[in-house]
Amino acid sequence: GGNGGQAGAGTGGRGSAGSAGQGGATGCASNEFRCPTTGTCISASKQCDGIRDCSNGEDESAGQCGAKCQADGGFYCAKDAACFPSSVLCNATSDCSDGSDEGARCSSDCKGFWCAADSKCLPTSIQCDSQTDCSDRSDEGAQCKGSCAGTWCEVDSKCLPYYWVCDGGPDCSDASDEPASCPVSCTDGGDFWCIADGACLSENALCDGVADCSDGSDETPCRLACNRKHDFWCGADNKCLRADWRCDGIKDCSDNSDEANCPP
């Protein structure tokens, strides 16, 4: 027969608001979560699992999941709606797409290089590689003398990329990166000056996998030149890939990194 219309009576009607259950008033069992809008009960294990089980997605809301994640001792990344273990905080690797796990909270706990200008924790490997990762270039400053992977500018105490030498524009305040010996043909901003051989190489020779300069400098700054030329660096194969090869469904890098983290 019927339920007699009694609120809270019986175990049927899983979505009946006001029935006895979790907290005594949700209408769901103690191991279930009640979707606020519809009153539907779902397994508590489905809450904050990255899948919307409630019609309006309340089981994955930032408010619900953030509190649950923190209660479990984790770090909640609101941008990605994901809960990470607290061990990801300040480890110099951005696990959250907005980098919030490596932000201001890491000023005294950064396990890598602390960039105070941008309030972010960066890997120690980014120091002295001649590429600016911190807006004030503190990652390429005085500490890089003797270990600069590019060209050392003594007067400014900064590490510059190789390809800025003889590119037609002084990057060092005393213009030491643009000596009189630079050939006019190599100062159009496109070609590459090989210091070791005193020769100007075509930009096509830069990072093509063949050492055209006797000291191999045309193949040294490839990761740095990659963003300028091709936009994607394949570290596994030590090569640059064209930007339009990224997320095109074809594996071009041996570790498949060119097809990782692609938008759905």
Salt bridges, closest charged atoms under 4 A:
GLU32 OE2 - ARG14 NH1 2.62
ASP72 OD2 - LYS68 NZ 3.48
ASP129 OD2 - ARG223 NH2 2.53
GLU154 OE2 - LYS145 NZ 3.26
ASP156 OD2 - LYS158 NZ 3.83
GLU203 OE2 - ARG228 NH1 3.64
ASP244 OD2 - ARG242 NH2 2.71
